[in-house]
């Protein structure tokens, strides 16, 4: 079993910030309610970057991450979230330190 964890950073258009936050809340509610193989899922506002946000996600394995992206609510909510972004997001995969 290989846990999959990553941090995705993004910038949001100032005039779409509330739409972005609403989408984040909707998605988080669904993920936490319906994805038991999701170990952690939470959005954050970046303190040092204007209109900067991040989401930290951790899944039991790659299959759980793939299943997450194929849910009906993901496919419904994420397009509204993506249209708020000011440029591409950056995903950083994290590997735990051994020991």
Secondary structure, 3 states (H helix, E strand, C coil): CCCEEEEEEEEECHHHHHHHHHHHHHHHHHHHHHCCCEEEEEEEECCCCCCEEEEEEEECCHHHHHHHHCCHHHHHHHHHHHCCECCCCEEEEECCCCC
